[in-house]
Amino acid sequence: MSILDTPIARLDGTPGTLRDLTGGRPALLVNVASKCGLTPQYTALESLHEEYSAQGFTVVGLPCNQFGGQEPGTSEEIAQFCSATYGVTFPMSEKVEVNGPGRHPIYTALVETTDEEGESGDIRWNFEKFLIAADGTPVARFGPQVGPDDAKVVDAVRAHAG
């Protein structure tokens, strides 16, 4: 089974799979939070999504409240915040856990991917990023501090988009 077949609901509660969120396209999966020092990365994530969506790429936000309680809101509050504050148009999932015994199966499949420093395993903080190919294969991991507009991220997206 591909990671894309993993069940996960949209932020509005609509059931589906990761494939439904990605549209079967290469995607940057990001555990997001509304009240984090890194939350302004939403701006660059939306820009990346807008720039490359016509080339068959998408960003997918996966809200998570495991780091400092920085995503405490309801699904409706998260959607309102993202839309009103950052103009987010990319797909968002239901709130998930990325570490521990409640880790969502998507993250079980992702955490063994290493970043450029050779780090793998547990998600370290909000806004850790995983680039997956159209078939769901993880191809790159970027730490929370690596912005979506960093040349490493943009180059990896370009290599896999359309």
C-alpha positions as CSV (number, residue, x, y, z in Angstrom):
1,M,0.0,0.0,0.0
2,S,1.3,3.5,-0.9
3,I,1.4,6.2,1.7
4,L,-1.1,7.9,-0.7
5,D,-3.7,5.3,0.3
6,T,-3.5,6.2,4.0
7,P,-6.9,7.4,5.3
8,I,-6.9,11.0,6.5
9,A,-9.7,13.6,6.7
10,R,-9.6,17.1,5.3
11,L,-9.6,19.9,7.8
12,D,-13.4,20.3,7.2
13,G,-13.8,16.6,8.3
14,T,-14.4,15.2,4.8
15,P,-13.0,11.7,4.9
16,G,-10.5,10.7,2.3
17,T,-6.9,9.7,1.8
18,L,-3.6,11.4,1.3
19,R,-4.0,10.9,-2.4
20,D,-7.2,13.0,-2.2
21,L,-5.2,15.8,-0.6
22,T,-2.3,15.7,-3.0
23,G,-4.4,15.0,-6.1
24,G,-1.8,12.3,-6.9
25,R,0.8,15.0,-7.5
26,P,4.2,15.6,-5.9
27,A,3.6,17.4,-2.7
28,L,5.4,19.1,0.2
29,L,3.8,17.8,3.4
30,V,4.2,20.2,6.4
31,N,3.2,19.8,10.0
32,V,1.8,23.3,10.6
33,A,0.8,25.3,13.7
34,S,-1.0,28.7,14.0
35,K,0.8,30.0,17.1
36,C,4.4,29.2,16.4
37,G,7.4,31.5,15.8
38,L,7.6,29.7,12.4
39,T,4.0,30.3,11.5
40,P,5.0,33.1,9.1
41,Q,6.3,30.2,6.9
42,Y,2.6,30.0,5.7
43,T,3.3,32.9,3.4
44,A,6.2,31.1,1.6
45,L,4.2,27.8,1.6
46,E,1.3,29.5,-0.1
47,S,3.7,31.2,-2.6
48,L,5.3,27.8,-3.4
49,H,1.9,26.3,-3.9
50,E,0.7,29.1,-6.2
51,E,3.9,29.1,-8.2
52,Y,4.1,25.4,-8.9
53,S,0.5,24.1,-8.7
54,A,0.0,24.7,-12.5
55,Q,3.1,22.4,-13.0
56,G,1.4,19.5,-11.0
57,F,2.6,20.2,-7.5
58,T,0.9,21.0,-4.2
59,V,1.6,21.8,-0.6
60,V,-0.4,20.0,2.1
61,G,-0.7,21.3,5.6
62,L,-1.1,18.8,8.5
63,P,-2.0,20.7,11.6
64,C,-0.4,19.4,14.8
65,N,-0.7,20.5,18.4
66,Q,2.2,18.4,19.8
67,F,4.8,21.1,20.1
68,G,4.1,23.7,22.8
69,G,0.4,23.5,22.3
70,Q,0.8,25.8,19.3
71,E,-2.2,24.5,17.3
72,P,-4.9,24.6,20.0
73,G,-7.8,25.6,17.8
74,T,-10.7,23.7,16.3
75,S,-10.7,22.8,12.6
76,E,-12.9,25.8,11.9
77,E,-10.6,28.2,13.8
78,I,-7.5,26.8,12.0
79,A,-9.2,27.2,8.6
80,Q,-10.3,30.8,9.4
81,F,-6.8,31.8,10.7
82,C,-5.0,30.3,7.7
83,S,-7.4,31.9,5.2
84,A,-7.7,35.3,6.8
85,T,-4.1,35.7,7.9
86,Y,-2.1,34.0,5.2
87,G,-4.5,33.5,2.3
88,V,-3.9,29.8,2.4
89,T,-5.5,27.9,-0.6
90,F,-3.5,24.7,-0.4
91,P,-5.2,21.6,1.1
92,M,-5.1,21.0,4.8
93,S,-5.8,17.8,6.8
94,E,-7.4,17.2,10.1
95,K,-5.3,17.8,13.1
96,V,-2.8,14.9,13.5
97,E,-0.1,13.7,15.9
98,V,3.3,13.3,14.3
99,N,5.2,11.6,17.2
100,G,4.5,9.1,20.0
101,P,2.0,6.3,20.2
102,G,-0.7,8.3,18.4
103,R,1.5,9.1,15.5
104,H,-0.5,9.3,12.3
105,P,0.4,6.5,9.8
106,I,1.5,9.1,7.3
107,Y,4.2,10.2,9.7
108,T,5.1,6.6,10.5
109,A,6.0,6.3,6.8
110,L,7.9,9.6,6.7
111,V,10.0,9.7,9.8
112,E,12.7,7.3,8.5
113,T,13.5,9.8,5.7
114,T,16.8,11.6,6.4
115,D,17.4,15.3,5.9
116,E,20.6,16.8,4.5
117,E,22.3,16.6,8.0
118,G,21.4,12.9,8.1
119,E,18.7,13.4,10.8
120,S,15.8,11.0,10.7
121,G,13.3,9.8,13.3
122,D,10.9,11.9,15.3
123,I,9.6,15.2,14.0
124,R,11.6,17.9,15.8
125,W,9.2,20.8,15.7
126,N,6.4,22.5,13.8
127,F,7.0,23.1,10.1
128,E,9.2,20.1,9.3
129,K,8.8,19.4,5.6
130,F,8.7,16.3,3.5
131,L,8.7,16.3,-0.3
132,I,7.0,13.2,-1.7
133,A,6.9,12.1,-5.3
134,A,3.7,11.7,-7.2
135,D,3.7,8.0,-6.2
136,G,4.0,8.9,-2.5
137,T,7.7,8.0,-2.2
138,P,9.5,10.4,0.2
139,V,12.3,12.1,-1.6
140,A,13.5,14.9,0.7
141,R,13.2,16.1,4.3
142,F,13.8,19.6,5.5
143,G,14.0,20.8,9.1
144,P,11.7,23.3,10.6
145,Q,14.1,26.2,10.3
146,V,14.6,25.6,6.5
147,G,12.1,28.0,5.0
148,P,9.8,26.9,2.1
149,D,11.5,29.6,0.0
150,D,15.0,28.3,0.7
151,A,16.8,27.4,-2.5
152,K,17.2,23.7,-1.4
153,V,13.4,23.4,-1.1
154,V,12.6,25.3,-4.3
155,D,15.2,23.3,-6.3
156,A,13.8,20.0,-4.9
157,V,10.2,21.1,-5.8
158,R,11.3,22.1,-9.3
159,A,12.9,18.7,-9.8
160,H,9.7,16.9,-9.0
161,A,7.0,19.3,-10.2
162,G,5.4,18.6,-13.6
